[in-house]
Amino acid sequence: MLEAIERKKRNLRLDTSFIQPRMSIPKEFMLCPLGHPDKFVRAVGGELKVQSREEVRANFNEFFNKAKFSLWWLPEVNNMCRLRTAESAAQGQEGGMILNFVMEGAPTAGGQLCSKDADCVLRANEDPRYSNIIAVASPFSPGAFRFEGAFWPGHYLSFRAPGTLCMAGLADEVKDITDFYLVDYSAAYKTMTVDEALAGPVMAHGSGDWVKLSDLRADLSVRTYFQNFLKCAVWNNREFEDFFEGHFEQWEFDKKRASVRPRSVAQQLAEKLKRARRREDLAQVVLSAEEELS
């Protein structure tokens, strides 16, 4: 990615004539803007936002279930398609919640290209003027793509910091962020924290009650997570003990029984209040609790 950013700054272009987007783009993917590997396009209600995990109060599944998209390829023009949420694509080959950008006026005036901006939203509307896009290989980064309005030449799906996705005229190809990595959805698991990797198996084995470390260490999903993403063997009991005691707000660990169970939201709040030593700490815990419970 750093090479692509440097190549873009120097306006050095790749030969993309041999790239076939329809054959190269995964069936389901996440959209990650060039230069922002921690940010993903997400469907938030009827809006499209570009967010990192740190910016959203959501667990792993809640975050990435809203970041999964697919393309509905259209036969009329080569590489023409519609971007839609993968969840709604299950409705069938056609339909679903589709990217829409409502441009006003015409794409040209007096024979000159008009540079316009439009917010990107999700709608069931399939008006080709506002939903058809052309997938184009990035001239700067191998594996990245950009999306041009099929009826709005020179207008591309663009990311504008801190979190806006829009369809905009390409004013500066070096500065404007129009290239996106279409990351296979399985790559989302690389961002999963240890807490998140353990939460599912703990609930599966104990339904919220105590789970022995031996059962946790033997769980296939836990072993897969350590092997594939942490690139190490599953921790021994002492290492798990250190982890759970260091994350006491979320986990309750019984050293004698070598067992663990998750704390409820109320229990987490009680533990934070118990460990707060100063008045300022208590105030911060109360303010944070109001945000979590709201």
Salt bridges, closest charged atoms under 4 A:
GLU28 OE1 - LYS68 NZ 3.88
GLU47 OE1 - LYS49 NZ 3.99
GLU55 OE2 - LYS39 NZ 2.76
ASP117 OD2 - ARG160 NH1 2.64
GLU126 OE1 - ARG82 NH1 3.59
ASP127 OD2 - ARG129 NH2 2.72
GLU173 OE1 - ARG13 NH2 2.08
GLU173 OE2 - ARG146 NH1 2.68
ASP179 OD1 - ARG146 NE 2.72
ASP195 OD2 - HIS247 NE2 3.92
GLU196 OE2 - ARG53 NH2 2.30
ASP209 OD1 - ARG261 NH1 3.90
ASP219 OD1 - HIS205 NE2 2.88
GLU241 OE2 - LYS255 NZ 3.38
ASP242 OD1 - ARG238 NE 3.53
GLU252 OE1 - ARG261 NE 2.96
ASP254 OD2 - ARG257 NE 3.08
GLU271 OE1 - ARG263 NH1 3.69
GLU271 OE1 - LYS274 NZ 3.40
GLU271 OE2 - ARG275 NE 2.64
ASP281 OD1 - ARG278 NH2 3.25
GLU291 OE1 - ARG57 NH2 3.29
GLU292 OE2 - LYS272 NZ 3.53
